[in-house]
Amino acid sequence: MATGPRYFVPFRRKREGRTDYAKRLKLVVSPVPRMVVRRTNRHFIIQLVVAEEQGDRTLVAANSAELVTFGYTGGLSNTPAAYLTGVLFGARARKEGHDAAILDIGRATASRGGRLFAAMKGAVDAGLVIPYGEEILPEENRMMGGHIAANQPEKHGAIVNNTKETAERIKKEVT
């Protein structure tokens, strides 16, 4: 390890690989709130966050564990769950009076057609304005669970219909 009077020890969160301070500064300086999307092994967590001097403040939040209350029967960490959590988040944000956001995926790797972008598409479909490019979005069939149903042909219609019905139920109940 380097030593000496001119050696600068990076911030702990940078050393741990948890925060990219250059990217965070760009997001924090923006007057538009951030749509923070985080994926765990079991759930998706989406929050609308504004930066304040005392620290970040969460305005609206949604968790994929809440999808069960709307009748969703699929897994809570797959692409359809990400999309539905985005729809739930977007509907709540619109109800609270927020109409725009900037996507913040943190240190997650951005891959085309990924689950994090399915969550963003769900929020956009619920009426939130988020700048994005069409090439990063997953296919519509994938967001509705068609890729899961392809492995279970006898359940294809049930999986896709459950996702569509849950999205409609969320939009109706939350707004």
C-alpha positions in Angstrom: 0.0 0.0 0.0 1.3 3.5 -0.8 2.4 5.6 2.0 3.9 9.1 2.4 2.7 12.6 3.0 1.1 13.0 -0.4 -0.9 9.7 -0.4 -4.7 10.2 -0.4 -6.9 7.5 1.1 -10.1 7.2 -1.0 -13.4 7.4 0.8 -14.5 4.2 2.4 -17.6 3.6 0.1 -15.4 4.2 -2.9 -12.8 1.7 -1.7 -15.6 -0.8 -1.1 -16.9 -0.2 -4.6 -20.3 0.9 -3.3 -20.4 4.5 -4.5 -19.2 6.2 -7.7 -18.9 9.8 -6.5 -18.4 11.3 -9.9 -21.7 9.8 -11.2 -23.5 10.6 -7.9 -22.5 14.3 -8.1 -24.0 14.6 -11.5 -27.3 13.1 -10.3 -27.4 15.1 -7.0 -26.8 18.4 -8.8 -29.8 17.8 -11.0 -33.1 19.5 -10.0 -35.1 16.4 -11.0 -35.5 13.7 -8.3 -33.7 10.3 -8.8 -35.6 7.1 -9.4 -33.3 4.7 -7.5 -33.6 1.1 -8.6 -31.9 -1.6 -6.5 -32.0 -5.3 -7.0 -31.5 -7.8 -4.2 -31.5 -11.6 -4.6 -35.2 -11.8 -3.7 -36.7 -8.4 -4.4 -36.7 -5.1 -6.3 -36.7 -1.8 -4.4 -37.5 1.4 -6.2 -37.4 4.8 -4.5 -37.9 8.4 -5.6 -35.1 10.3 -3.8 -34.0 14.0 -3.6 -30.7 15.0 -2.2 -30.7 17.5 0.7 -27.9 18.9 2.8 -28.6 16.6 5.7 -28.8 13.5 3.4 -31.0 11.9 0.8 -34.7 12.0 1.4 -37.1 9.3 0.1 -40.4 10.7 -1.3 -42.0 7.5 -2.7 -41.0 3.8 -2.5 -42.2 0.5 -3.8 -41.0 -3.1 -3.1 -41.7 -6.1 -5.2 -42.9 -7.9 -2.1 -46.0 -5.7 -2.3 -47.0 -7.3 -5.6 -48.5 -10.3 -3.7 -51.3 -8.0 -2.4 -52.3 -7.1 -5.9 -52.7 -10.8 -6.9 -49.3 -11.4 -8.6 -48.3 -15.1 -8.3 -44.9 -15.2 -10.0 -41.4 -14.8 -8.6 -40.5 -11.5 -7.0 -37.0 -11.0 -8.5 -37.6 -11.7 -12.3 -38.2 -9.4 -15.2 -42.1 -9.3 -14.9 -41.7 -8.5 -11.2 -39.3 -5.6 -12.0 -41.8 -4.3 -14.5 -44.8 -4.5 -12.1 -42.8 -2.9 -9.3 -42.0 -0.1 -11.7 -45.7 0.3 -12.5 -46.5 0.4 -8.8 -43.8 2.9 -8.1 -44.8 5.1 -11.1 -48.5 5.1 -10.0 -47.6 6.1 -6.5 -45.3 8.8 -7.7 -47.9 10.2 -10.0 -50.5 10.1 -7.1 -48.0 12.1 -4.9 -47.7 14.7 -7.6 -44.3 13.8 -9.1 -44.1 13.6 -12.8 -40.4 13.3 -13.8 -37.3 11.5 -12.6 -33.8 10.5 -13.6 -32.9 6.8 -13.5 -30.2 5.8 -10.9 -29.1 2.2 -11.0 -26.0 2.8 -8.8 -23.1 0.4 -9.2 -25.2 -2.2 -11.1 -24.0 -3.1 -14.5 -26.2 -1.6 -17.2 -27.1 -4.3 -19.7 -29.5 -4.0 -22.6 -32.8 -5.6 -21.9 -32.0 -6.0 -18.2 -34.4 -6.2 -15.3 -33.4 -2.7 -14.0 -34.6 -1.2 -17.3 -37.8 -3.2 -17.1 -38.5 -1.4 -13.8 -37.9 1.9 -15.5 -40.3 0.9 -18.4 -42.9 0.1 -15.8 -42.6 3.5 -14.3 -42.8 5.2 -17.7 -45.9 3.1 -18.6 -47.5 4.4 -15.3 -47.0 8.0 -16.5 -43.6 9.1 -15.1 -41.3 11.0 -17.5 -37.8 9.4 -17.5 -35.3 10.1 -20.3 -34.1 6.9 -21.9 -33.3 5.3 -25.3 -35.5 2.6 -26.8 -32.6 0.2 -27.5 -32.0 -0.5 -23.7 -35.5 -1.8 -23.0 -36.3 -5.5 -22.8 -38.8 -6.9 -25.3 -42.5 -6.5 -24.4 -42.9 -10.3 -24.4 -40.1 -10.6 -21.9 -41.6 -8.0 -19.6 -44.9 -9.9 -19.6 -43.2 -13.2 -18.7 -43.2 -14.8 -22.1 -39.6 -16.0 -21.6 -40.7 -17.8 -18.4 -43.8 -19.2 -20.0 -41.7 -20.6 -22.9 -40.3 -23.2 -20.5 -43.8 -24.1 -19.3 -46.0 -24.2 -22.4 -49.1 -25.4 -20.4 -48.9 -22.3 -18.2 -48.0 -19.7 -21.0 -51.4 -17.9 -21.0 -51.7 -17.9 -17.3 -48.3 -16.3 -16.7 -48.7 -13.6 -19.3 -52.3 -12.9 -18.3 -51.4 -12.7 -14.6 -48.8 -10.1 -15.3 -51.1 -8.0 -17.5 -54.0 -8.3 -15.0 -51.7 -7.3 -12.1 -50.5 -4.2 -14.0 -54.0 -3.1 -14.7 -55.1 -3.8 -11.1 -52.2 -1.7 -9.8 -53.0 1.2 -12.0 -56.6 1.1 -11.0 -56.1 0.7 -7.2 -53.3 3.1 -6.7 -54.6 6.0 -8.7 
